[in-house]
Amino acid sequence: MAHAYVTFRRRLAIHAFRRFGASLKSSAEIMLLVFAQVVIGLFALVALPPMYAASQAPLQAIGLLAAHGLAMALPALLLRKRVLPLDVVYWLRRLPVPPSTQFAADALVAAMMVGPLALLYAVSATVWVYQGPDWLLPVRGVLGTLFSLLLTYACTVAVLSLRARRAPASARWQRRLAPPPVRYAARQWRSRVFMLWHRLFWLPFWRNENMVGRQQSLLLAAGVGAALPWMQAPPGVARAVLALVTSALMVLLTDRGDKAVREQIAALRPLMAAWPLQARSVQLAARAFALLPALLVLAIVFGGGLVHGVWARPAGRAYLVLGCVAQVLLVAIPRFTPRARVGLVVVQILVLTAVGSELWQ
């Protein structure tokens, strides 16, 4: 019979996976509807890097396999806060759990996290062995894939173990927080709204276990990284792919940001109702600021298009107008069912991609 601590960690991980799946449901639908062929292709190619690396010289093969195994452990680094929340870590520290039991729990949760990857590796490796390209060494390829998987699993166990044993202390978090002011000075209307937005919306998205700030930063970096080469890419497949990626990331930036802002507004509404301020102005400011990252990407696209004279053409002007309208629609429409929002996001991505692909025609 499993130890009670191991059972608790297993149930905690299942609960975290369900919540994570629910949070990604709308994004997964968007990805499957827009990038279905790309996603299926990635699934088919998931075992290609380790199988190809195993066909190289021994020293080079080991280096490539180690790099691949470490890279595939990055999702565990992102999910560690979900499968083992900080509050649970503080509570578990006070329990008399033996190190061997803690390791068994970490190993079980790591196996649950790496299990889907092992299934994908098995399917993809079977496809590549069946195809039998000239460079493939079947036995070495399968062993290389297994080595990469085991390295990923070991890294996942290490990440969970460090999470449970090296969590930040409460005092460390308290030192990071600024002391409350003794008295509040009178502020103008605009600066007061900006101050409230900064403290009620910006700071919570970066504190403790909240991942919204990091998520939006990654999406913004990816959007800028796609928009810059899009304006410089040669005609053909590369330009079409960059148009799709830029348009999709631009819409997803506003969609994810507005969703986070709406959830924060819902959480703050009971508290703000008792405050002597106009909560609506703060809420409108927060939703307006959610537009800024996508508009920054659109501005980069506009700047790159000026160099090539793209915006003198009807397709260029249409892309700018549709790009702005798409962002405003996501923020301005008050209520959405999840299905309707997914449909709107997909339509916006497809329309922007279709118009963006005509910029140089």
C-alpha positions in Angstrom: 0.0 0.0 0.0 1.4 3.4 -1.0 2.4 5.9 1.7 -0.2 8.6 2.5 2.3 11.3 1.4 2.8 9.6 -2.0 -1.0 9.3 -2.5 -1.4 13.0 -1.6 1.2 14.1 -4.1 -0.3 11.9 -6.8 -3.8 13.4 -6.2 -2.3 16.9 -6.0 -0.6 16.3 -9.4 -3.8 15.0 -11.0 -5.7 18.0 -9.7 -3.0 20.3 -11.1 -3.0 18.6 -14.5 -6.8 19.0 -14.7 -6.6 22.7 -13.8 -3.8 23.2 -16.3 -5.8 21.4 -19.0 -8.8 23.5 -18.2 -6.8 26.7 -18.4 -5.3 25.7 -21.8 -8.6 24.5 -23.3 -9.4 27.6 -25.2 -5.7 28.1 -26.3 -5.5 24.4 -27.4 -8.7 24.8 -29.5 -7.2 27.9 -31.2 -3.9 26.1 -31.8 -5.6 23.0 -33.2 -7.9 25.0 -35.5 -5.2 27.3 -36.8 -2.1 25.2 -36.6 -3.5 21.7 -36.9 -1.2 20.5 -39.6 1.8 22.1 -37.9 1.0 20.4 -34.5 0.5 17.0 -36.2 3.8 17.4 -37.9 5.6 18.3 -34.7 4.2 15.2 -33.0 5.5 13.1 -35.9 8.9 14.8 -35.6 9.3 14.7 -31.8 11.7 11.7 -31.9 13.7 13.0 -34.9 16.3 15.0 -32.9 17.5 12.1 -30.6 17.4 9.6 -33.5 19.4 11.8 -35.8 21.8 12.7 -33.0 22.4 9.0 -32.2 23.6 8.5 -35.8 26.5 10.9 -35.3 29.9 10.3 -33.9 29.9 9.2 -30.3 31.1 12.4 -28.6 28.9 14.6 -30.8 25.9 12.2 -30.3 26.2 12.4 -26.5 26.3 16.2 -26.5 23.3 16.5 -28.8 21.3 13.9 -26.8 22.2 15.6 -23.5 21.1 19.0 -24.9 17.8 17.5 -26.2 17.1 15.7 -22.9 17.6 19.0 -20.9 15.5 21.0 -23.4 12.6 18.6 -23.1 12.7 19.0 -19.3 11.8 22.7 -19.6 8.1 22.0 -19.4 8.7 20.4 -16.0 10.4 23.6 -14.9 7.3 25.6 -15.9 4.8 23.1 -14.3 6.6 22.7 -11.0 4.6 25.5 -9.4 1.3 23.8 -10.4 2.1 20.3 -9.2 3.6 21.5 -6.0 2.2 25.0 -5.0 4.2 27.1 -2.6 1.6 26.9 0.2 1.7 23.1 0.0 5.5 23.2 0.2 5.5 25.3 3.4 2.9 22.8 4.9 4.9 19.8 3.8 8.1 21.1 5.5 6.5 20.6 8.9 5.5 16.9 8.2 7.8 14.1 9.4 8.2 12.6 5.9 11.3 10.5 5.4 13.6 11.5 2.5 13.0 8.2 0.8 9.3 8.8 0.7 9.7 12.3 -0.6 11.9 10.9 -3.4 9.3 8.2 -4.2 6.6 10.9 -4.5 8.8 13.1 -6.7 9.6 10.1 -8.9 5.9 9.2 -9.2 4.9 12.7 -10.1 7.8 13.0 -12.6 6.7 9.8 -14.3 3.2 11.2 -14.6 4.6 14.3 -16.3 7.0 12.5 -18.6 4.6 9.7 -19.5 2.8 11.5 -22.4 6.3 12.4 -23.8 7.3 8.7 -23.7 4.1 7.8 -25.7 4.9 10.4 -28.3 8.5 9.2 -28.6 7.2 5.6 -29.1 4.8 6.6 -31.9 7.3 8.9 -33.6 10.2 6.5 -33.3 8.0 3.7 -34.8 7.2 6.0 -37.8 10.9 6.8 -38.4 12.0 3.2 -38.1 9.3 2.2 -40.6 10.3 5.0 -43.0 14.0 4.0 -42.7 15.9 7.0 -44.0 19.5 6.5 -45.2 21.0 8.2 -42.2 19.0 6.2 -39.6 20.7 3.6 -37.5 17.6 1.9 -35.9 19.2 0.4 -32.8 21.3 3.4 -32.0 18.4 5.7 -32.7 16.0 3.9 -30.4 18.7 3.7 -27.7 19.4 7.4 -28.1 15.7 8.3 -27.8 15.6 6.2 -24.6 18.7 7.9 -23.2 17.1 11.4 -23.9 13.9 10.3 -22.3 15.6 9.0 -19.2 17.6 12.2 -18.9 14.4 14.2 -19.1 12.9 12.1 -16.4 15.9 12.5 -14.1 15.9 16.3 -14.6 12.1 16.3 -13.8 12.7 14.4 -10.6 15.5 16.9 -9.7 13.3 19.9 -10.4 10.6 18.6 -8.1 13.0 17.7 -5.4 14.6 21.1 -5.4 11.1 22.7 -5.5 10.2 20.8 -2.3 13.5 21.5 -0.5 14.6 24.9 -1.6 11.4 27.0 -1.6 11.9 30.7 -0.8 11.3 31.5 2.8 8.4 33.7 3.9 10.7 36.4 5.3 12.4 36.6 1.9 9.1 37.4 0.2 8.3 40.0 2.9 11.6 41.8 2.3 10.7 42.2 -1.3 7.4 44.0 -0.6 7.7 47.8 -0.2 6.5 49.1 3.2 3.1 50.8 3.1 3.3 54.6 3.1 2.6 56.5 6.3 0.2 58.8 4.5 -1.1 59.1 1.0 -0.5 62.4 -0.8 -3.3 63.9 -3.0 -2.9 62.9 -6.6 -4.3 64.0 -9.9 -7.0 61.8 -11.5 -4.8 60.4 -14.2 -1.8 59.6 -12.0 -4.1 58.0 -9.4 -5.7 55.7 -11.9 -2.2 54.8 -13.2 -1.1 54.1 -9.6 -4.1 51.9 -8.9 -3.6 50.0 -12.2 0.1 49.5 -11.3 -0.7 48.1 -7.9 -3.9 46.2 -8.5 -3.1 44.7 -12.0 0.6 45.1 -12.9 2.3 44.0 -9.7 -0.1 41.0 -8.9 0.8 39.5 -12.4 4.4 39.3 -11.4 4.2 38.3 -7.7 4.6 34.9 -6.1 3.2 32.1 -8.3 1.4 34.3 -10.8 2.7 33.5 -14.3 0.7 36.1 -16.3 3.5 38.6 -16.5 6.0 36.0 -17.7 3.5 34.5 -20.1 2.8 37.9 -21.7 6.5 38.7 -21.9 7.2 35.5 -23.7 4.4 36.1 -26.2 5.6 39.6 -26.8 9.1 38.5 -27.3 7.9 35.8 -29.8 5.7 38.3 -31.6 8.5 40.8 -32.0 10.8 38.0 -33.0 8.4 37.0 -35.8 7.4 40.5 -36.9 11.0 41.7 -37.5 12.0 39.0 -39.9 8.6 39.0 -41.6 9.3 42.4 -43.1 12.7 41.1 -44.3 11.9 37.6 -45.4 12.1 36.6 -49.1 8.9 35.8 -50.9 7.6 32.2 -50.5 6.9 29.9 -47.7 9.0 31.7 -45.1 7.1 34.9 -45.5 3.7 33.2 -45.4 4.7 31.3 -42.2 6.0 34.5 -40.5 2.7 36.3 -41.5 0.7 33.5 -39.8 2.9 33.4 -36.7 2.9 37.2 -36.3 -0.8 37.6 -36.7 -1.5 34.7 -34.4 0.8 35.9 -31.6 -0.6 39.5 -32.0 -4.2 38.3 -31.4 -3.2 35.8 -28.7 -1.3 38.6 -26.8 -4.5 40.6 -26.5 -6.7 37.5 -25.9 -4.6 36.2 -23.0 -4.0 39.6 -21.5 -7.6 40.6 -21.6 -8.6 37.3 -20.1 -6.2 37.8 -17.2 -7.4 41.3 -16.6 -11.1 40.2 -16.6 -10.3 37.5 -14.1 -8.4 40.0 -11.9 -11.4 42.4 -12.1 -13.7 39.7 -11.0 -11.5 38.9 -8.0 -11.2 42.6 -7.0 -14.8 43.6 -7.6 -16.1 42.7 -4.1 -13.2 44.6 -2.5 -13.3 47.7 -4.8 -17.0 48.1 -4.1 -16.2 49.3 -0.6 -13.4 51.7 -1.7 -14.0 55.5 -2.1 -13.0 55.5 -5.8 -14.5 55.1 -9.2 -13.7 51.5 -9.9 -15.0 51.7 -13.5 -12.2 54.1 -14.5 -9.5 51.8 -13.1 -11.1 48.8 -14.8 -11.3 50.6 -18.2 -7.6 51.6 -17.8 -6.6 48.0 -17.0 -8.4 46.7 -20.1 -7.0 49.5 -22.3 -3.4 48.7 -21.1 -4.0 45.0 -22.2 -4.0 46.3 -25.8 -0.5 47.8 -25.6 1.7 44.6 -26.2 -0.2 43.7 -29.4 -0.2 47.3 -30.6 3.6 47.3 -30.1 3.9 44.3 -32.4 1.7 46.0 -34.9 3.8 49.2 -34.7 6.9 47.1 -35.4 5.2 45.6 -38.4 4.2 49.1 -39.5 7.7 50.4 -39.2 9.1 47.6 -41.2 6.5 48.1 -43.8 7.4 51.8 -44.2 10.8 50.8 -45.4 9.4 48.6 -48.2 6.5 50.9 -49.0 4.0 48.2 -48.1 1.4 50.6 -46.6 0.9 52.5 -49.8 -1.0 49.4 -51.1 -4.6 48.6 -50.3 -3.6 45.3 -48.6 -1.2 47.1 -46.3 -3.8 49.7 -45.2 -6.4 46.9 -44.7 -4.0 44.9 -42.5 -3.4 48.0 -40.3 -7.1 48.7 -39.9 -8.0 45.1 -39.3 -5.1 44.6 -36.9 -6.4 47.5 -34.7 -10.0 46.5 -35.0 -9.2 42.9 -34.0 -7.5 44.0 -30.8 -10.2 46.5 -29.8 -13.0 43.9 -30.4 -11.4 41.4 -28.0 -11.3 44.0 -25.2 -14.4 46.1 -26.0 -17.0 43.3 -26.2 -18.3 42.9 -22.7 -19.2 39.2 -22.5 -18.1 36.1 -24.3 -18.9 32.5 -24.1 -15.7 30.4 -24.3 -16.7 29.0 -27.6 -17.6 32.3 -29.1 -14.3 33.8 -28.0 -12.3 30.9 -29.5 -14.3 31.4 -32.7 -13.6 35.1 -32.8 -9.9 34.6 -32.2 -9.6 32.0 -34.9 -11.5 34.2 -37.4 -9.2 37.1 -36.6 -6.1 35.1 -37.0 -7.2 33.7 -40.4 -8.3 37.1 -41.7 -5.1 38.8 -40.7 -3.0 36.0 -42.1 -4.9 36.1 -45.4 -4.5 39.9 -45.7 -0.9 39.8 -44.5 0.0 37.2 -47.2 -1.1 39.7 -49.8 1.1 42.6 -48.7 3.7 42.1 -51.3 1.4 41.0 -54.1 
